[in-house]
Amino acid sequence: MKATDESKLSVKVYLLQSKKKGRIKYSVYARIIFQRQKSDISLHITASSKEWDKENEMFLPVKPINRYHNNKILTEKDKLLKIFDELKNGSTHFSVKTIRQKYRGEITEFSSMLFLDYYDSYVNDCKMRPSEYGEGVLEHYAKTRRHLVNYMKSQKLENIKLINLTRNFIVGFEHHLLSTNIPGKDHPMNRNTATTYLRKVKASVNKALQKELITKNPFMGFKLPTYKTTKITYLNNEEVQALKEHDLGGNQSLIKVRDIFLFSVYTGLRFSDAINLKNQNIRKTKTGLEIRIVQKKTREALEVPMLYQAVTIYDKYQSEREETGFILPRICHQKTNTYLKVIGSLVGISVILTHKVARHSYATTILLENGVDLKSVSKFLGHSSIKSTEIYAQVTKKKLANTVVMVNKKLGDDSQT
């Protein structure tokens, strides 16, 4: 018996003859042999033993139909050898079963696609549509990927196939998000943040389903948590005034960071939008100066009138503006947050200062508590839906209710004196 080269694929074509009496035609099969494993594949052709050339593994060319069948046999053999070459040139392990499945169409080109590779291609497609996906959204996708990698590492996985993405994987990922401490902190992320990352995974999965890259939805039966209403943290009038008037020990770095923060208190701009303001973003109107930008997070246009206090800060940095072209001093976000903690401690503000606090203060203390209607507040904040703004209204309603209680109590005390 000749030794078989185990690095090559052997394809033998034969008649699968049955012992059943009276049978005239038999099915033609291809037997593939690789690494001492074999598998038989039907070519969906039948032949009688009289018209079959066993030695040459084909029909005797006595009829036109037989010549047609011979061409088909050669075509199918070439197809099997081509599949073998493709698998051999790939990086994954395969067997005769893999060859048979691919020949039958049970394995598509997407079956071996890895989930993280697909996720990257999905995010790249999103980047090609900047009008739909802002920088903030893309940053969430990037953070989601980092958390996916960390979760897989915790499971001793480098990656998984897209078709192997299951509900158990999603449940495990959710548990990982809610139970693993955030790097540099002693607590895990909150439910809302975890929900944001899960939504990003679900969006990529929905696109895979739409493209028919997968047939089973791993989110089937998984209830995606809804966002919980978070407590809005903001500065009241007294705290804003104390922040404005404190000399901060004359430290110019702290003063610049304080001014950037106050600029957001009086404009409602996110840090990413405020720090990148340029001369061309400021327009003169009949009522004063106005900011016109395309928001980095949402990619939506925003027009915000500049209040007097914001204009004062704008004028303060005129010389720097002429030199750099930017409205505000250039300081990175990380350093800004570090300095804000120092500033809060110096001024005696119990709230941890962040630019979200500045934006919340603009919505509540500056606008709503001064009689600006909710619809206008929503417009000034650049919200696409007024539902996003309603949370601020709840804060001011609660404050008004507390004020009424205090007034009633005071009136009651006065009536007893």
N, C-alpha and C positions, 0 to 999 in steps of 0.2 A: 504494500500500500504506500502510495506516494505521500510524503510529508506535505502538509498544507502550510503555506505562508500565513501566519496568524495576523500579519499586519495588513493583509489584503482581504477583499470580499470575494467570495466564490459564489457564482450564480449558476445553478443547474436547472434546466427546464425538463419536465417529465410529465408523463401521463399518470394520473392517480387512478390506477386500474382497480376496479372493485371485483370482489369474488362473487358478486351477485350474478346469477345466471340470466342470460337473455339480454344483457346490456350490450349495446353496440357502441355508444359514444361515451368517452371518458373526459373528465375535466383536466385541463392543462394547468400545471402548477409550476411556480418558480421556487426553488429551494435556495435560500441564502445561508451561507456559512461564514461565520466570523468569530475568531478566537474560540474555536471548538464548540461554538453554539450554533444551532440551526433553527430556521423558521420557514414554514411553507406558506406561500402566498398564491391565492388563486388569480389567474390572469383572465378569468371569465371567458374562456374559449373551450370548446369541446372538440375532440377528434376521435376517430376510430383507430384501432390498433393497426389496421391495414394501411392507413394513410400517414402514419406517424413514423418518422425517421429517428429511432432511439439513439443512434450513435451521434448524429449531428444535432439532436435536440430540437427538431423542427418538423414541419409538415413536408411530405414529399410533394414537390411542386408540379403535380399533375393537373391541378385545376387552378383557374384564376383566383378562386376564393382562398385556396391554400396559400398562394403567394401573398395574398393580402394578410392572412393570419401570420405568416412568417415575418412580414414587415412589422406587425404589431408586437410580436415576440421580441424582435430586436429593439424596438422602441422602448418596451417595458424594461428590458435588461439594461439599456442605457440609462433609463430613469433611475433604476435602483443603484447603479454605479455612481451616478451623479449625486444622489442623496448621500451615499456613503462618503464621497469626496467632501461634500459640504460639511457633514458631521465631523469628519476627520480633521478638517481645517479649523473647526471650532475649538473652543477651550473647554467644553464640558464633556464628561464621560458619556459614552453611549454603548448600546448593545444591539443585537439583531432585532430585539423587540422595538427599539427606538426606530430602526430603519423601517420595519414593517408599519409602525404607527404613522410615520411621516409619509410613507408611500400611500397609505390609505387616506391621508388627509386628517388623521386624528391629532396630529401635531402640526400646528401652523408656525409661521415665523415668529409669532408673538408668544408662543407657549414657553419659550426659554427666556423671554424678556424678564430682567430683574426689576423688582419694584422700584428701587431707588433710581435706576436708570430711566424707567418710565416717568417717575415723579420729576426728575430733572428735565426731561423733554417737555413735560406738561408745563412746568414753570417757565421754560424758555419760550414756549408758545405764548404764555401770558405776557412776557416781557416785550414781545413783538406788537402788543396792543396797549401802548401807554395811555390811550384815552380811556381804557376800561380798568386798567390795573395800575394804581399809583404806587409810589415808592414805599409807602407805609404797608400796603397790602403785600407787595413783593418781599418786604422785610419779614412779614409774618410767615410767608411761605419758606423763607430761608431758615427762620427759627424753628419752624415745624420740622424741617429736614434734620436739623441738628438734634432735635429731641428724638426723632425716629432712629437716627444712628445710635444715640446713647441707649435707647431702649433695646435695640437689636444686640448691642454689645453686652447688655445685662443678661440677654438670653443666649450669649455665646454664638451670635449670628453675625455674619458680615453683610448679608443681604438675603432676600427671599425672592422666589419667582413671583411675578405678578399674578399668575393664575393660582398661586398657593396662598394668596392673601385671604384670610378667613375672619369670621366674626371673633373668634378667640384672640386673634392678633389685635384687633381693634380694642377689645375689652382689656387686654393686657397693656396696651399702649395707654389707655385712659388711666388705668391704675398706676402706671409708671409716672404719668404726669402729675397725678394728685398725691403721690406718696414720696417722690424723690425730691430732696432739697434742691433749691435753685443754687447754682454755683455761686459761692461767696456769701450765701445767706443760710440761716439755720431753720428755714421753713420751705415747704413746697409751694408751688403756684396755687392761686385760687381757682375756683370752679370756672369763672368767666374766662380766664386766660386759657385754661385747659380746653374749654369749649371752642375757643377761637382756633386752636391748633387742630382739634378734631374736625372742625368744619373745613379746614384746608385739605386734610386728607380725603374727606368725603367728596370735595369738589373734584379732586384728581381722579377718584374712583368713578364718579359719575361720568366723567369724560371717557374713561376707559370702557365703561359699559356702552356709552353712546357709539364709540368706535368699534364695538364688538371685539375688543381685545380680551375681555373676560365675559363670561356668561352668568356667573353667580355674583350677586351683590354682597360683599362682606359686611355691609351695614344693615342687611336685612335682619330684623329682629333686635337691632341695637337702637335704643332710644337716645338720640343725641340730646344732651342736657340743654335746656333753654338758659339764656342769660339771666342771672339774678340781678336785681336792682342793687347797685352798690351805693355806699354812703358817699355823698358828695362832700369833699373837703374844700373849704374856701376861706378867705380872709374877710373879716368884717371891716367896716369903715375905720374903726379905731386902729386895727392892726395894719391896715394899708397906710394910714397916716403915720403911725409909729415907724414903719419901714421907710417911708419917704424922708422923715426928719432925722433919722439916726445918722451920725457922722461916720460910723463903721471904723472908727479909729484912724480915719484918713487913708485907709488902705485902698489904693486906686483899683486894684484887681477886684476887690469886693464891691466897690462902688459901681464898676462897670457891669458886673453880674447883676447887682441890685437893679440897675437901670434897665437891663435887658428884661428882667423879670417884670418890672413895673410897666414896661412897654407892652408886654403881653396882658397885664392886668387891665390896661386901658384900650387894647385892641382885640383881645381874645385870640390872637394868633398862636398857633403851635410853635414850639421852638424851631422846628425845621423850616417853617415859613418865615418866622421873624428874623432869624439869623442870616437868611439869604436874601433879604430885601435889598433891592438896588434902587438907584435914582429913578429908573424907568418905571418902577412900580408905584411911584407917588404921582398923583395927578391933582391939579388944582381945579376945584369946582366953585360954584357960586357960594356954597356954604363953608368952604375951607378945603383942607387937604384930604385926600382919599387914597386908600391903599387898594391897588388892583393886582391880584395875583392868580395863578393857577395853583391850587393847594397840592402839595406833594403827596399827601396821604390819599386823597380821593380823586385827584386830577380834575377837579371841578373848579370853575372860575369863582372868584370871591371878590366882592367890593365892600370895603369897610371904611366908614368915615373916621378920621382921626380926631379924637377928643383933644381938648386943650392940653391935658397932661401928657399925652403921647407926642403932641407937636413940640412941647418943651424938651422932651428927651431927644427928639429928632433934631432940633436946633442945636442942642448941646454938643453933638458929635459931628458938626458940619465940617470941621477941619479934617477929621479922620475920614469922613465920607468922601471928601474931595481927593484924598490920597488913595483910598482902597476901592471906592465905588460902591461900598456897602453902607447901608443906613446905620447899622449898629456895630459895636466893637466885635472883632473876630475872636470868639472863644469856643472851644469844643464843648459838646453836650456833657461829656463825662466830668470835665473840670467845672462846668457850670453847676452841676448837681452837687459836687463836693463843696463848692463855695457857698451854695445856698444853705446847706446845713449849718455852716459857720455863721452865716448872716442871721438865720433864724435863732440861733443860740444867743448871739450878741444882742439882738433886738428884744429877745424874750418872748418869741412867738412859739407856742406849743405845737402848732401844726408843722409837720415836716414839709418844707418848701420844695415844690417841684413846679415845672411849667404847666402841669395839669392843674395844680392849685391856682396858678395865675389865670388860666382859661376859665376855671370854675368861678373864680372871683369876679371876672368880667361879666359872666352870665348872670350871677346872682346879685352881688353887692353893687356893681356899676350899672347894670341894665334893669333887671327885674325889680329890684328894690327902689329904683328911681322911676318906676311907672312905665317902663318900656314893655309893650305887649309881647306875648310869647312868639307870635309869628315873626315879628321883627328880630327878636333875639335869635331865633332859628336861622334867619337869613344872615345875620351878622356873624354867627358862628360857622356858617358854611355847611349846615346840616342839610342832607338831601331829603330828610323826612322830619316833620315836626315832632314825631314820636321820640326822636333822640333828644329833643329839647325839653320834653315834658317832665323829665326827672328834676330839672332845676325849678320848675314851677312847684313841685311837691315840697322842695326845700323851703321856698319862700312862704308857701301856705302854712307850713308847720311853724315857721318863725312868727308869722302874723298871728297864728292861733295862740302861741306862747305870749305874745305881746298883749293880746286881749285878756288873757288870764291874769297877767301882771297888772293891767289897768283895772280890771274888776276887783282884784285883791286890794289895790291901793285905794280905790273908791270906797271899798267896804271898810278899810281901816280908818279912812277919813270920817266916815259917817258915825263911827263909834267914839270919836274924840269930841 
